[in-house]
């Protein structure tokens, strides 16, 4: 599963670094390092929303808009639940 976080300037201002840090922590805590690829993108073209994050577990990325405080819930619902 690939999780990509926008780290472009608009998303950076909205807390992208905090989201990346939290996702790294959660992936390590669950020992998902071999199951989840965390990456960054410089712009996903959705600058008007929160930090753009995609989850691609089937070849079709799904876009999400996150605030740093929503990261754990997002991880539990969109990543952890899908890992077998």
Secondary structure, DSSP 8 states (H G I E B T S, - for coil): -EEEEE-SHHHHHTTHHHHHHHHHHHHHHTT-TTT-EEEEES--S-TTSSEEEEEESSSS-EEEEE-GGGHHHHIIIIIGGG--
